[in-house]
Amino acid sequence: MREKKEINVEIGARARQAREQANMTQERLAERLECSPQFISDMERGVVGISLSTLKKLCLTLGVSSDSILFGTASETTLDALADRCRVLSKEQFAILVEIIEKYIEAVTL
């Protein structure tokens, strides 16, 4: 049996909550995400992690922000607030990093 990582358990629980709030079954979500129902079950239980492309599809399908899945918060968190919590990078560096990540996600989901 695979050891569950805490982050996968947290993300999986939030994904399950979002799926249930959308009144969607695991089977229907799997169909929409083009994966197996077993993957959805494993992901929700934290047995497996989720890729960026699957996270994006999940958020679009369920109509939720990635913030709510990743951090358990609404998408109202501002760039400045996130940069304040990041003690290593300046706000300018953090903004550049966010832009790089957004471009990466865009490139891998084409």
C-alpha positions as CSV (number, residue, x, y, z in Angstrom):
1,M,0.0,0.0,0.0
2,R,1.3,3.4,-0.9
3,E,2.1,5.9,1.8
4,K,-0.2,9.0,1.6
5,K,1.5,12.4,1.5
6,E,-0.2,15.0,3.7
7,I,-0.6,17.5,0.8
8,N,-2.3,14.9,-1.4
9,V,-4.7,14.1,1.4
10,E,-5.6,17.8,1.9
11,I,-6.0,18.5,-1.8
12,G,-8.0,15.3,-2.3
13,A,-10.4,16.2,0.6
14,R,-10.9,19.7,-0.9
15,A,-11.5,18.2,-4.4
16,R,-14.1,15.7,-3.0
17,Q,-15.9,18.6,-1.2
18,A,-15.9,20.6,-4.4
19,R,-17.2,17.6,-6.4
20,E,-19.9,17.0,-3.9
21,Q,-21.0,20.6,-3.8
22,A,-21.3,20.4,-7.6
23,N,-23.5,17.4,-7.2
24,M,-21.3,15.3,-9.4
25,T,-20.4,11.6,-9.0
26,Q,-16.8,10.3,-9.2
27,E,-17.8,8.6,-12.4
28,R,-19.1,11.7,-14.0
29,L,-16.1,13.8,-12.9
30,A,-13.7,11.1,-14.3
31,E,-15.5,11.2,-17.6
32,R,-15.2,15.0,-17.7
33,L,-11.5,14.9,-16.8
34,E,-10.8,12.0,-19.1
35,C,-9.5,9.7,-16.4
36,S,-10.7,6.7,-14.6
37,P,-13.1,6.7,-11.6
38,Q,-10.4,4.8,-9.7
39,F,-8.0,7.8,-10.2
40,I,-10.7,10.1,-8.8
41,S,-11.2,7.8,-5.8
42,D,-7.4,7.6,-5.2
43,M,-6.9,11.3,-5.6
44,E,-9.7,12.2,-3.2
45,R,-8.3,9.8,-0.6
46,G,-4.8,11.2,-1.1
47,V,-3.3,8.0,-2.4
48,V,-2.1,9.8,-5.6
49,G,-1.3,13.4,-6.4
50,I,-2.7,15.5,-9.1
51,S,-0.9,17.1,-12.1
52,L,-1.2,20.7,-13.0
53,S,-3.1,20.0,-16.1
54,T,-5.6,17.8,-14.2
55,L,-5.9,20.4,-11.5
56,K,-6.8,23.0,-14.2
57,K,-9.4,20.7,-15.7
58,L,-10.8,19.9,-12.2
59,C,-11.2,23.6,-11.4
60,L,-12.8,24.4,-14.7
61,T,-15.2,21.4,-14.5
62,L,-16.2,22.1,-10.9
63,G,-16.3,25.9,-11.2
64,V,-13.8,26.4,-8.3
65,S,-10.6,28.3,-8.0
66,S,-7.3,26.5,-7.7
67,D,-6.7,28.5,-4.5
68,S,-9.7,26.7,-2.9
69,I,-8.3,23.3,-3.9
70,L,-4.7,24.0,-3.1
71,F,-5.0,26.2,0.0
72,G,-8.6,25.8,1.1
73,T,-9.3,29.5,0.6
74,A,-11.3,31.6,-1.9
75,S,-9.5,33.2,-4.8
76,E,-9.7,36.5,-3.1
77,T,-6.1,36.2,-1.9
78,T,-4.2,39.1,-3.5
79,L,-0.7,38.9,-5.0
80,D,0.6,41.3,-2.4
81,A,-0.8,39.1,0.4
82,L,0.9,36.0,-1.0
83,A,4.1,37.9,-1.6
84,D,4.0,39.0,2.1
85,R,3.9,35.4,3.2
86,C,6.8,34.5,1.0
87,R,9.8,35.6,3.0
88,V,12.4,34.6,0.4
89,L,11.2,36.6,-2.7
90,S,10.4,40.3,-3.0
91,K,7.0,41.3,-4.3
92,E,8.5,41.9,-7.8
93,Q,10.2,38.5,-7.8
94,F,7.0,36.8,-6.7
95,A,5.1,38.6,-9.5
96,I,7.6,37.3,-12.0
97,L,7.3,33.8,-10.6
98,V,3.5,33.9,-10.8
99,E,3.8,34.9,-14.5
100,I,6.3,32.1,-15.2
101,I,3.9,29.6,-13.6
102,E,0.9,30.8,-15.5
103,K,2.9,30.6,-18.8
104,Y,4.0,27.1,-17.9
105,I,0.4,26.0,-17.2
106,E,-0.7,27.5,-20.4
107,A,2.0,25.7,-22.4
108,V,1.4,22.3,-20.9
109,T,-2.3,22.4,-21.4
110,L,-2.3,23.3,-25.1
